[in-house]
Amino acid sequence: MPPGPGAKVAPDRVSRLSEVTDALKTFDSHGSKSRGASLAASPRWRRILASTHIREHKISLYAHNLISFIPHHPHRRARHNLALAGEVVEENPSCKPEGRVKRLQGFGGALGMSELEQLPYFPTEFAENPEPRCPCLLLLDTSGSMAGAPIRELTDGLSLFKSSLMADSMAMKRVEIAVIAFGPVRIISDFQTADIFQTPDLTASGDTPMGAAIEKGLEYLSQRKQVYKQNGISYYRPWVFLITDGAPTDAWAVAAQRVREGEASKAHMFFAVGVENASMDTLKQISTREPLKLKALRFSDLFLWLSNSLGSVSRSSTSDQVPLENPAAPNGWATTG
């Protein structure tokens, strides 16, 4: 059995975790070197390494986070370090939301996926920041017609969105941003809080597969909500924000049905914004809310409104109804009709 609260952790275990930190700093698989170094250097991780009077389950939790983060590193030395850290993962009721935490065996062996799949995952993001989450999914049209000034203004608006959220201490911890672009459909940014989110460098090309983007986005959002539930994180009603300057070039009836079903069940709040020559009639058939027509290319004003609105939501209770400023007011950034 692992020692109880206040018991000393053997120096060799702290040493093993230090080896994993070194492995993380050199991690370069899948372009995640910077993420690995950032995780290894996190204040909470450093405190765990520095302390000799810490609870055993915290060592277990963080060792397991690292193992899950690098399930199959291509370098033998890194796998060796991870296997050493795996010996720290003990059976411990304090760190199992469900099921048993299995102790990994072996020194220097590769960690197979079959072993990892038996282990519950404790994302470091929630250990570091257990605040309720307010997810905001941005569905952005990056088709060829957005080339030039529209795509530049959209990118600048996203940058302002991030900086505005960063200026709000509560919103910075609670609002999560994800970006899916379409033209073609692709995930640009996973759900991340503002301090981690990086403004993407958007490029315009292709058609406007709006239907596929909406379907992918809603499924992606559903998966994120499951992650919250599995980790005991409460969340606000998610926002889905669609921005387009055209009409769908694919089938969109199923997407529209899913949007409406989600609104009826309060699974999300869906907003549609048309830019320049967008098909507002189509957007009216997709969204239960009145679509908004962006005035000129006022993306900066749009994203300031979005940041302020999400900031207000993040400072409320997850069950509160928060009044929003009308973006279609005379001095607002949008029109209706």
TORKOL-4160 file (C-alpha; in steps of 0.2 Angstrom, whole numbers, padded with zeros to 4 digits, m for minus):
337
<pt num="1" X="0000" Y="0000" Z="0000"/>
<pt num="2" X="0006" Y="0018" Z="m0003"/>
<pt num="3" X="0011" Y="0029" Z="0011"/>
<pt num="4" X="m0002" Y="0040" Z="0018"/>
<pt num="5" X="m0002" Y="0059" Z="0018"/>
<pt num="6" X="0014" Y="0067" Z="0024"/>
<pt num="7" X="0024" Y="0052" Z="0021"/>
<pt num="8" X="0041" Y="0054" Z="0013"/>
<pt num="9" X="0044" Y="0049" Z="m0005"/>
<pt num="10" X="0059" Y="0039" Z="m0008"/>
<pt num="11" X="0073" Y="0049" Z="m0016"/>
<pt num="12" X="0075" Y="0037" Z="m0030"/>
<pt num="13" X="0057" Y="0040" Z="m0035"/>
<pt num="14" X="0060" Y="0059" Z="m0036"/>
<pt num="15" X="0075" Y="0055" Z="m0046"/>
<pt num="16" X="0065" Y="0044" Z="m0058"/>
<pt num="17" X="0053" Y="0058" Z="m0061"/>
<pt num="18" X="0067" Y="0070" Z="m0064"/>
<pt num="19" X="0073" Y="0058" Z="m0078"/>
<pt num="20" X="0055" Y="0060" Z="m0086"/>
<pt num="21" X="0057" Y="0079" Z="m0085"/>
<pt num="22" X="0073" Y="0077" Z="m0095"/>
<pt num="23" X="0065" Y="0066" Z="m0107"/>
<pt num="24" X="0051" Y="0079" Z="m0110"/>
<pt num="25" X="0063" Y="0093" Z="m0113"/>
<pt num="26" X="0070" Y="0083" Z="m0128"/>
<pt num="27" X="0053" Y="0077" Z="m0134"/>
<pt num="28" X="0051" Y="0081" Z="m0153"/>
<pt num="29" X="0038" Y="0068" Z="m0158"/>
<pt num="30" X="0023" Y="0076" Z="m0168"/>
<pt num="31" X="0030" Y="0093" Z="m0166"/>
<pt num="32" X="0026" Y="0094" Z="m0148"/>
<pt num="33" X="0044" Y="0099" Z="m0141"/>
<pt num="34" X="0038" Y="0115" Z="m0134"/>
<pt num="35" X="0023" Y="0108" Z="m0126"/>
<pt num="36" X="0034" Y="0095" Z="m0118"/>
<pt num="37" X="0046" Y="0108" Z="m0111"/>
<pt num="38" X="0032" Y="0118" Z="m0105"/>
<pt num="39" X="0024" Y="0104" Z="m0096"/>
<pt num="40" X="0041" Y="0099" Z="m0088"/>
<pt num="41" X="0044" Y="0117" Z="m0082"/>
<pt num="42" X="0026" Y="0120" Z="m0075"/>
<pt num="43" X="0027" Y="0127" Z="m0057"/>
<pt num="44" X="0016" Y="0113" Z="m0050"/>
<pt num="45" X="0027" Y="0100" Z="m0057"/>
<pt num="46" X="0043" Y="0109" Z="m0051"/>
<pt num="47" X="0035" Y="0109" Z="m0033"/>
<pt num="48" X="0032" Y="0091" Z="m0034"/>
<pt num="49" X="0050" Y="0087" Z="m0039"/>
<pt num="50" X="0057" Y="0099" Z="m0026"/>
<pt num="51" X="0047" Y="0092" Z="m0011"/>
<pt num="52" X="0051" Y="0077" Z="m0001"/>
<pt num="53" X="0035" Y="0078" Z="0010"/>
<pt num="54" X="0021" Y="0076" Z="m0002"/>
<pt num="55" X="0007" Y="0064" Z="m0004"/>
<pt num="56" X="0011" Y="0048" Z="m0014"/>
<pt num="57" X="m0005" Y="0050" Z="m0025"/>
<pt num="58" X="0001" Y="0066" Z="m0032"/>
<pt num="59" X="0017" Y="0058" Z="m0038"/>
<pt num="60" X="0007" Y="0044" Z="m0046"/>
<pt num="61" X="m0005" Y="0057" Z="m0054"/>
<pt num="62" X="0009" Y="0067" Z="m0062"/>
<pt num="63" X="0019" Y="0052" Z="m0067"/>
<pt num="64" X="0004" Y="0045" Z="m0076"/>
<pt num="65" X="0000" Y="0062" Z="m0084"/>
<pt num="66" X="0017" Y="0061" Z="m0092"/>
<pt num="67" X="0016" Y="0043" Z="m0098"/>
<pt num="68" X="m0001" Y="0047" Z="m0106"/>
<pt num="69" X="0006" Y="0062" Z="m0114"/>
<pt num="70" X="0020" Y="0052" Z="m0123"/>
<pt num="71" X="0012" Y="0035" Z="m0126"/>
<pt num="72" X="0025" Y="0028" Z="m0138"/>
<pt num="73" X="0040" Y="0039" Z="m0139"/>
<pt num="74" X="0052" Y="0034" Z="m0154"/>
<pt num="75" X="0068" Y="0036" Z="m0144"/>
<pt num="76" X="0073" Y="0021" Z="m0133"/>
<pt num="77" X="0080" Y="0032" Z="m0119"/>
<pt num="78" X="0064" Y="0042" Z="m0117"/>
<pt num="79" X="0054" Y="0026" Z="m0117"/>
<pt num="80" X="0066" Y="0019" Z="m0104"/>
<pt num="81" X="0063" Y="0035" Z="m0093"/>
<pt num="82" X="0044" Y="0033" Z="m0095"/>
<pt num="83" X="0045" Y="0015" Z="m0090"/>
<pt num="84" X="0055" Y="0020" Z="m0074"/>
<pt num="85" X="0041" Y="0033" Z="m0070"/>
<pt num="86" X="0028" Y="0020" Z="m0073"/>
<pt num="87" X="0034" Y="0011" Z="m0057"/>
<pt num="88" X="0028" Y="0026" Z="m0047"/>
<pt num="89" X="0010" Y="0023" Z="m0053"/>
<pt num="90" X="0003" Y="0014" Z="m0038"/>
<pt num="91" X="m0014" Y="0007" Z="m0034"/>
<pt num="92" X="m0021" Y="0021" Z="m0024"/>
<pt num="93" X="m0039" Y="0025" Z="m0021"/>
<pt num="94" X="m0035" Y="0044" Z="m0019"/>
<pt num="95" X="m0031" Y="0045" Z="m0038"/>
<pt num="96" X="m0043" Y="0035" Z="m0047"/>
<pt num="97" X="m0060" Y="0043" Z="m0052"/>
<pt num="98" X="m0065" Y="0026" Z="m0058"/>
<pt num="99" X="m0058" Y="0009" Z="m0059"/>
<pt num="100" X="m0040" Y="0004" Z="m0053"/>
<pt num="101" X="m0024" Y="0013" Z="m0057"/>
<pt num="102" X="m0013" Y="m0001" Z="m0064"/>
<pt num="103" X="0005" Y="m0001" Z="m0059"/>
<pt num="104" X="0016" Y="m0002" Z="m0074"/>
<pt num="105" X="0031" Y="m0014" Z="m0074"/>
<pt num="106" X="0048" Y="m0015" Z="m0082"/>
<pt num="107" X="0063" Y="m0005" Z="m0085"/>
<pt num="108" X="0068" Y="0001" Z="m0102"/>
<pt num="109" X="0053" Y="m0008" Z="m0111"/>
<pt num="110" X="0042" Y="0001" Z="m0124"/>
<pt num="111" X="0025" Y="0006" Z="m0117"/>
<pt num="112" X="0012" Y="m0002" Z="m0128"/>
<pt num="113" X="m0004" Y="0006" Z="m0131"/>
<pt num="114" X="m0014" Y="m0009" Z="m0124"/>
<pt num="115" X="m0006" Y="m0005" Z="m0107"/>
<pt num="116" X="m0010" Y="0013" Z="m0108"/>
<pt num="117" X="m0028" Y="0010" Z="m0113"/>
<pt num="118" X="m0031" Y="0001" Z="m0096"/>
<pt num="119" X="m0026" Y="0017" Z="m0087"/>
<pt num="120" X="m0038" Y="0032" Z="m0083"/>
<pt num="121" X="m0031" Y="0049" Z="m0090"/>
<pt num="122" X="m0029" Y="0064" Z="m0079"/>
<pt num="123" X="m0026" Y="0079" Z="m0090"/>
<pt num="124" X="m0013" Y="0091" Z="m0083"/>
<pt num="125" X="m0024" Y="0105" Z="m0089"/>
<pt num="126" X="m0037" Y="0101" Z="m0076"/>
<pt num="127" X="m0025" Y="0098" Z="m0062"/>
<pt num="128" X="m0017" Y="0115" Z="m0065"/>
<pt num="129" X="m0034" Y="0124" Z="m0068"/>
<pt num="130" X="m0049" Y="0115" Z="m0061"/>
<pt num="131" X="m0060" Y="0130" Z="m0065"/>
<pt num="132" X="m0077" Y="0128" Z="m0074"/>
<pt num="133" X="m0075" Y="0129" Z="m0092"/>
<pt num="134" X="m0084" Y="0140" Z="m0105"/>
<pt num="135" X="m0081" Y="0132" Z="m0122"/>
<pt num="136" X="m0082" Y="0143" Z="m0137"/>
<pt num="137" X="m0080" Y="0134" Z="m0154"/>
<pt num="138" X="m0076" Y="0145" Z="m0169"/>
<pt num="139" X="m0081" Y="0139" Z="m0186"/>
<pt num="140" X="m0072" Y="0150" Z="m0198"/>
<pt num="141" X="m0074" Y="0151" Z="m0217"/>
<pt num="142" X="m0057" Y="0151" Z="m0225"/>
<pt num="143" X="m0063" Y="0147" Z="m0243"/>
<pt num="144" X="m0055" Y="0156" Z="m0258"/>
<pt num="145" X="m0067" Y="0170" Z="m0257"/>
<pt num="146" X="m0060" Y="0176" Z="m0240"/>
<pt num="147" X="m0043" Y="0180" Z="m0248"/>
<pt num="148" X="m0036" Y="0197" Z="m0246"/>
<pt num="149" X="m0043" Y="0209" Z="m0233"/>
<pt num="150" X="m0056" Y="0198" Z="m0226"/>
<pt num="151" X="m0044" Y="0184" Z="m0220"/>
<pt num="152" X="m0032" Y="0197" Z="m0214"/>
<pt num="153" X="m0045" Y="0206" Z="m0204"/>
<pt num="154" X="m0052" Y="0189" Z="m0197"/>
<pt num="155" X="m0034" Y="0185" Z="m0191"/>
<pt num="156" X="m0032" Y="0202" Z="m0183"/>
<pt num="157" X="m0049" Y="0199" Z="m0174"/>
<pt num="158" X="m0043" Y="0183" Z="m0167"/>
<pt num="159" X="m0027" Y="0191" Z="m0160"/>
<pt num="160" X="m0038" Y="0204" Z="m0152"/>
<pt num="161" X="m0050" Y="0191" Z="m0145"/>
<pt num="162" X="m0035" Y="0182" Z="m0137"/>
<pt num="163" X="m0028" Y="0198" Z="m0129"/>
<pt num="164" X="m0045" Y="0204" Z="m0123"/>
<pt num="165" X="m0048" Y="0187" Z="m0114"/>
<pt num="166" X="m0030" Y="0188" Z="m0107"/>
<pt num="167" X="m0035" Y="0205" Z="m0099"/>
<pt num="168" X="m0049" Y="0197" Z="m0089"/>
<pt num="169" X="m0042" Y="0185" Z="m0075"/>
<pt num="170" X="m0058" Y="0175" Z="m0074"/>
<pt num="171" X="m0061" Y="0173" Z="m0093"/>
<pt num="172" X="m0043" Y="0168" Z="m0095"/>
<pt num="173" X="m0045" Y="0153" Z="m0084"/>
<pt num="174" X="m0062" Y="0148" Z="m0089"/>
<pt num="175" X="m0065" Y="0152" Z="m0108"/>
<pt num="176" X="m0059" Y="0138" Z="m0119"/>
<pt num="177" X="m0057" Y="0142" Z="m0138"/>
<pt num="178" X="m0056" Y="0130" Z="m0152"/>
<pt num="179" X="m0055" Y="0134" Z="m0171"/>
<pt num="180" X="m0061" Y="0123" Z="m0185"/>
<pt num="181" X="m0059" Y="0131" Z="m0203"/>
<pt num="182" X="m0068" Y="0125" Z="m0218"/>
<pt num="183" X="m0061" Y="0126" Z="m0236"/>
<pt num="184" X="m0057" Y="0112" Z="m0233"/>
<pt num="185" X="m0063" Y="0107" Z="m0216"/>
<pt num="186" X="m0049" Y="0105" Z="m0203"/>
<pt num="187" X="m0046" Y="0108" Z="m0184"/>
<pt num="188" X="m0034" Y="0123" Z="m0183"/>
<pt num="189" X="m0034" Y="0124" Z="m0164"/>
<pt num="190" X="m0040" Y="0112" Z="m0150"/>
<pt num="191" X="m0050" Y="0118" Z="m0135"/>
<pt num="192" X="m0038" Y="0129" Z="m0125"/>
<pt num="193" X="m0038" Y="0143" Z="m0112"/>
<pt num="194" X="m0033" Y="0160" Z="m0118"/>
<pt num="195" X="m0016" Y="0159" Z="m0111"/>
<pt num="196" X="m0012" Y="0143" Z="m0121"/>
<pt num="197" X="m0021" Y="0148" Z="m0137"/>
<pt num="198" X="m0011" Y="0154" Z="m0151"/>
<pt num="199" X="m0018" Y="0165" Z="m0165"/>
<pt num="200" X="m0018" Y="0154" Z="m0181"/>
<pt num="201" X="m0011" Y="0160" Z="m0197"/>
<pt num="202" X="m0026" Y="0158" Z="m0208"/>
<pt num="203" X="m0025" Y="0156" Z="m0227"/>
<pt num="204" X="m0040" Y="0156" Z="m0239"/>
<pt num="205" X="m0042" Y="0143" Z="m0252"/>
<pt num="206" X="m0055" Y="0130" Z="m0258"/>
<pt num="207" X="m0074" Y="0129" Z="m0258"/>
<pt num="208" X="m0086" Y="0131" Z="m0243"/>
<pt num="209" X="m0090" Y="0114" Z="m0235"/>
<pt num="210" X="m0101" Y="0123" Z="m0222"/>
<pt num="211" X="m0112" Y="0108" Z="m0218"/>
<pt num="212" X="m0097" Y="0096" Z="m0215"/>
<pt num="213" X="m0089" Y="0109" Z="m0204"/>
<pt num="214" X="m0104" Y="0111" Z="m0193"/>
<pt num="215" X="m0106" Y="0093" Z="m0191"/>
<pt num="216" X="m0088" Y="0090" Z="m0187"/>
<pt num="217" X="m0088" Y="0105" Z="m0175"/>
<pt num="218" X="m0103" Y="0099" Z="m0165"/>
<pt num="219" X="m0096" Y="0081" Z="m0164"/>
<pt num="220" X="m0079" Y="0089" Z="m0158"/>
<pt num="221" X="m0089" Y="0099" Z="m0145"/>
<pt num="222" X="m0098" Y="0084" Z="m0139"/>
<pt num="223" X="m0082" Y="0075" Z="m0136"/>
<pt num="224" X="m0075" Y="0089" Z="m0126"/>
<pt num="225" X="m0090" Y="0089" Z="m0115"/>
<pt num="226" X="m0087" Y="0071" Z="m0111"/>
<pt num="227" X="m0069" Y="0075" Z="m0106"/>
<pt num="228" X="m0076" Y="0088" Z="m0094"/>
<pt num="229" X="m0088" Y="0075" Z="m0087"/>
<pt num="230" X="m0075" Y="0062" Z="m0085"/>
<pt num="231" X="m0063" Y="0074" Z="m0075"/>
<pt num="232" X="m0077" Y="0081" Z="m0064"/>
<pt num="233" X="m0076" Y="0099" Z="m0073"/>
<pt num="234" X="m0092" Y="0109" Z="m0073"/>
<pt num="235" X="m0095" Y="0119" Z="m0089"/>
<pt num="236" X="m0106" Y="0133" Z="m0096"/>
<pt num="237" X="m0118" Y="0130" Z="m0110"/>
<pt num="238" X="m0105" Y="0130" Z="m0125"/>
<pt num="239" X="m0105" Y="0144" Z="m0139"/>
<pt num="240" X="m0103" Y="0140" Z="m0157"/>
<pt num="241" X="m0099" Y="0154" Z="m0168"/>
<pt num="242" X="m0100" Y="0152" Z="m0187"/>
<pt num="243" X="m0092" Y="0165" Z="m0198"/>
<pt num="244" X="m0094" Y="0164" Z="m0217"/>
<pt num="245" X="m0094" Y="0175" Z="m0233"/>
<pt num="246" X="m0103" Y="0163" Z="m0244"/>
<pt num="247" X="m0116" Y="0149" Z="m0246"/>
<pt num="248" X="m0113" Y="0130" Z="m0243"/>
<pt num="249" X="m0105" Y="0120" Z="m0257"/>
<pt num="250" X="m0110" Y="0104" Z="m0249"/>
<pt num="251" X="m0126" Y="0096" Z="m0241"/>
<pt num="252" X="m0131" Y="0105" Z="m0225"/>
<pt num="253" X="m0148" Y="0099" Z="m0220"/>
<pt num="254" X="m0141" Y="0087" Z="m0208"/>
<pt num="255" X="m0130" Y="0100" Z="m0200"/>
<pt num="256" X="m0145" Y="0112" Z="m0199"/>
<pt num="257" X="m0155" Y="0098" Z="m0190"/>
<pt num="258" X="m0141" Y="0095" Z="m0177"/>
<pt num="259" X="m0140" Y="0114" Z="m0174"/>
<pt num="260" X="m0158" Y="0115" Z="m0170"/>
<pt num="261" X="m0159" Y="0099" Z="m0160"/>
<pt num="262" X="m0144" Y="0106" Z="m0149"/>
<pt num="263" X="m0153" Y="0122" Z="m0146"/>
<pt num="264" X="m0169" Y="0114" Z="m0141"/>
<pt num="265" X="m0159" Y="0103" Z="m0129"/>
<pt num="266" X="m0148" Y="0117" Z="m0123"/>
<pt num="267" X="m0133" Y="0108" Z="m0128"/>
<pt num="268" X="m0126" Y="0123" Z="m0136"/>
<pt num="269" X="m0129" Y="0141" Z="m0142"/>
<pt num="270" X="m0127" Y="0143" Z="m0160"/>
<pt num="271" X="m0123" Y="0160" Z="m0168"/>
<pt num="272" X="m0121" Y="0163" Z="m0187"/>
<pt num="273" X="m0112" Y="0179" Z="m0194"/>
<pt num="274" X="m0113" Y="0183" Z="m0213"/>
<pt num="275" X="m0098" Y="0193" Z="m0221"/>
<pt num="276" X="m0100" Y="0203" Z="m0237"/>
<pt num="277" X="m0109" Y="0192" Z="m0249"/>
<pt num="278" X="m0114" Y="0178" Z="m0237"/>
<pt num="279" X="m0131" Y="0169" Z="m0241"/>
<pt num="280" X="m0141" Y="0176" Z="m0226"/>
<pt num="281" X="m0156" Y="0166" Z="m0232"/>
<pt num="282" X="m0147" Y="0149" Z="m0230"/>
<pt num="283" X="m0140" Y="0155" Z="m0213"/>
<pt num="284" X="m0158" Y="0158" Z="m0207"/>
<pt num="285" X="m0162" Y="0140" Z="m0211"/>
<pt num="286" X="m0147" Y="0134" Z="m0201"/>
<pt num="287" X="m0148" Y="0144" Z="m0186"/>
<pt num="288" X="m0162" Y="0146" Z="m0174"/>
<pt num="289" X="m0156" Y="0163" Z="m0169"/>
<pt num="290" X="m0157" Y="0178" Z="m0181"/>
<pt num="291" X="m0141" Y="0178" Z="m0192"/>
<pt num="292" X="m0130" Y="0193" Z="m0190"/>
<pt num="293" X="m0123" Y="0203" Z="m0205"/>
<pt num="294" X="m0106" Y="0210" Z="m0201"/>
<pt num="295" X="m0104" Y="0228" Z="m0205"/>
<pt num="296" X="m0090" Y="0231" Z="m0217"/>
<pt num="297" X="m0076" Y="0220" Z="m0211"/>
<pt num="298" X="m0078" Y="0225" Z="m0192"/>
<pt num="299" X="m0070" Y="0208" Z="m0186"/>
<pt num="300" X="m0061" Y="0217" Z="m0172"/>
<pt num="301" X="m0078" Y="0224" Z="m0165"/>
<pt num="302" X="m0086" Y="0207" Z="m0167"/>
<pt num="303" X="m0072" Y="0198" Z="m0157"/>
<pt num="304" X="m0072" Y="0212" Z="m0143"/>
<pt num="305" X="m0090" Y="0209" Z="m0141"/>
<pt num="306" X="m0088" Y="0190" Z="m0140"/>
<pt num="307" X="m0074" Y="0192" Z="m0128"/>
<pt num="308" X="m0084" Y="0204" Z="m0117"/>
<pt num="309" X="m0099" Y="0192" Z="m0118"/>
<pt num="310" X="m0090" Y="0176" Z="m0113"/>
<pt num="311" X="m0081" Y="0186" Z="m0099"/>
<pt num="312" X="m0098" Y="0190" Z="m0092"/>
<pt num="313" X="m0104" Y="0172" Z="m0094"/>
<pt num="314" X="m0088" Y="0166" Z="m0085"/>
<pt num="315" X="m0091" Y="0177" Z="m0070"/>
<pt num="316" X="m0108" Y="0170" Z="m0068"/>
<pt num="317" X="m0114" Y="0153" Z="m0061"/>
<pt num="318" X="m0115" Y="0139" Z="m0074"/>
<pt num="319" X="m0134" Y="0140" Z="m0072"/>
<pt num="320" X="m0137" Y="0159" Z="m0074"/>
<pt num="321" X="m0145" Y="0167" Z="m0088"/>
<pt num="322" X="m0133" Y="0182" Z="m0093"/>
<pt num="323" X="m0140" Y="0196" Z="m0103"/>
<pt num="324" X="m0129" Y="0201" Z="m0118"/>
<pt num="325" X="m0126" Y="0217" Z="m0127"/>
<pt num="326" X="m0136" Y="0218" Z="m0143"/>
<pt num="327" X="m0123" Y="0218" Z="m0157"/>
<pt num="328" X="m0136" Y="0224" Z="m0169"/>
<pt num="329" X="m0139" Y="0241" Z="m0160"/>
<pt num="330" X="m0137" Y="0257" Z="m0170"/>
<pt num="331" X="m0119" Y="0258" Z="m0164"/>
<pt num="332" X="m0116" Y="0239" Z="m0165"/>
<pt num="333" X="m0105" Y="0229" Z="m0177"/>
<pt num="334" X="m0119" Y="0220" Z="m0185"/>
<pt num="335" X="m0136" Y="0221" Z="m0194"/>
<pt num="336" X="m0151" Y="0209" Z="m0195"/>
<pt num="337" X="m0164" Y="0206" Z="m0208"/>
